[in-house]
Amino acid sequence: MSTRRTGWAAVFLAVPLIAYVATVVGPGLYSFYYSLTDWNAVGGTADFIGLRHYRDMAGDEHFWRALRNTAVWTGVAVVVPTLAGLGLSLGLAQVRRMQRLIKSLFFLPLALSLVVVGQVWFWIFRPEDGLLNLVLRHVGLESLQHSWLSDPDVAFWSVLLAWCWQQVALAMVVFLAGLTGVPAELVEASKVDGANAWQRLWHVVLPSLRPAFAVVVSLSMINALKSFDIVYVMTEGGPFRRTETLALLVYRSAFKTYDFGYASAVSVVLFLITLVTIGLFFAWTNREDHQNA
């Protein structure tokens, strides 16, 4: 009986494993191989050229700008939605009337695809008839009106604002779920000991939310590092490629200039950055968990 059960378990595990290898591992290995070739998808050949693309990448100003944009994007996209989502969850946990309605309104952005979010914020940021400039005009702040998506100094932060607006909902939902696991007896005991609201938050609630923090930060990192769709919809990487991220650089290299070899090399670098970043984060969280155990 045990042997038969083990056999069926192997069969059921083999199906998703084969699918994973075919759709993830296989294409990943192909990307690494093509990063060592001059494949351009037009001539039909893929001659081996070694590490030439990686050497070219080291001197490519567009790559370094995209790398810098991705690093800044990731830092802001982790900190801002995490703190805002934490604040919203703590506030909503105190709401008693119409709590479900309020939660649904704050959750709505997460139900929208990033393409839809990008299109909505594109219309908000339109210089002539966009909602933001119309509001500024009607409240007497005409001097603050701006071409939000065409100014090289402002466009990046405008797109990042739209991204954070949606990602706050994800952090809020995770923290709300985490707050249900905060031991009520510890909160009551801290009240009896005379702890004020800030002390209860710092010494009781936040330590109990450590697993939720790990989920929010890791998901925010992964989503931010591969950010593409909202940037493409709102600016296509412009103006003057000032909002281009590494994921968008991969797309531009592959489908605009048809340099699939270089695009594969950039995608390999992006994969390694993601792997190292997430690996270091989980190593740090595991060490903290062992120290606090």
Secondary structure, 3 states (H helix, E strand, C coil): CHHHHHHHHHHHHHHHHHHHHHHHHHHHHHHHHHCCECCCCCCCCCCECCCHHHHHHHCCHHHHHHHHHHHHHHHHHHHHHHHHHHHHHHHHHCCCCCHHHHHHHHHHHHHCCHHHHHHHHHHHCCCCCCHHHHHHHHCCCHHHCCCCCCCCCCHHHHHHHHHHHHHHHHHHHHHHHHHCCCCHHHHHHHHHCCCCHHHHHHHHHHHHCHHHHHHHHHHHHHHHHCCCHHHHHHCCCCCCCCCCCHHHHHHHHHHCCCCHHHHHHHHHHHHHHHHHHHHHHHHHHHHHHHHHC
